Amino acid sequence: MTNKNQLSNESAKKLPRIATAALLLLFAGSFLAGCGKSEPTRSPIVSGKIISLKIYDKPVGSTGEISWNTISEKDGYRVGVFDSFVVVTRPEGDKTVVPHGWYSGLHFE
């Protein structure tokens, strides 16, 4: 028959091994979870000189009055298209981020 001291000593010896195994599983799980994910796009999917673009002050399809700004080829703007937004760059270098759904009629070369 074993006494309570022997059980607690045996448990105490197993505890570091259990903690180490748990840490290894946690590390392996976090590593494998990241394997299937792609990095967010840091450079545009496509970019070019704007021929025409209409930017709205609300998402397209919103209720109420919607105002917009129209950009044309003569304005000299550029655009970069990303996963969830576009970046419109003025000739002076100022940039504006426009989420998808807040613009229409994007034509560029």
WOUR-V783642 format. One record per residue. N is the residue number from 1. RES is the residue in one small letter. PHI is phi in radians with two decimals (999 if undefined). Layout:
n: <N,N>
res: <RES,RES>
phi: <PHI,PHI>
//
This chain:
n: <1,2,3,4,5,6,7,8,9,10,11,12,13,14,15,16,17,18,19,20,21,22,23,24,25,26,27,28,29,30,31,32,33,34,35,36,37,38,39,40,41,42,43,44,45,46,47,48,49,50,51,52,53,54,55,56,57,58,59,60,61,62,63,64,65,66,67,68,69,70,71,72,73,74,75,76,77,78,79,80,81,82,83,84,85,86,87,88,89,90,91,92,93,94,95,96,97,98,99,100,101,102,103,104,105,106,107,108,109>
res: <m,t,n,k,n,q,l,s,n,e,s,a,k,k,l,p,r,i,a,t,a,a,l,l,l,l,f,a,g,s,f,l,a,g,c,g,k,s,e,p,t,r,s,p,i,v,s,g,k,i,i,s,l,k,i,y,d,k,p,v,g,s,t,g,e,i,s,w,n,t,i,s,e,k,d,g,y,r,v,g,v,f,d,s,f,v,v,v,t,r,p,e,g,d,k,t,v,v,p,h,g,w,y,s,g,l,h,f,e>
phi: <999,-1.72,-1.72,-1.13,-1.15,-1.14,-1.13,-1.21,-1.17,-1.14,-1.12,-1.13,-1.25,-1.39,-1.00,-1.08,-1.18,-1.16,-1.12,-1.12,-1.10,-1.11,-1.12,-1.11,-1.13,-1.10,-1.11,-1.12,-1.12,-1.21,-1.15,-1.20,-1.13,-1.44,-1.15,-1.50,-1.57,-1.67,-1.19,-1.05,-1.21,-1.74,-2.05,-1.07,-1.16,-2.68,-2.63,3.02,-1.49,-1.25,-1.63,-2.74,-2.86,-2.08,-1.93,-1.79,-1.54,-2.45,-1.07,-1.03,1.64,-1.20,-1.46,1.52,-1.23,-2.20,-1.82,-2.58,-2.15,-1.86,-1.98,-2.21,-0.97,-1.15,-1.29,1.35,-1.39,-2.13,-2.41,-2.17,-1.76,-2.00,-1.00,-2.24,-2.84,-2.10,-1.98,-1.76,-1.99,-1.30,-1.01,-1.34,1.88,-1.10,-2.08,-2.27,-1.64,-2.18,-1.12,-1.01,1.69,-1.86,-2.53,-2.65,1.10,-1.30,-2.24,-2.61,-2.13>
//
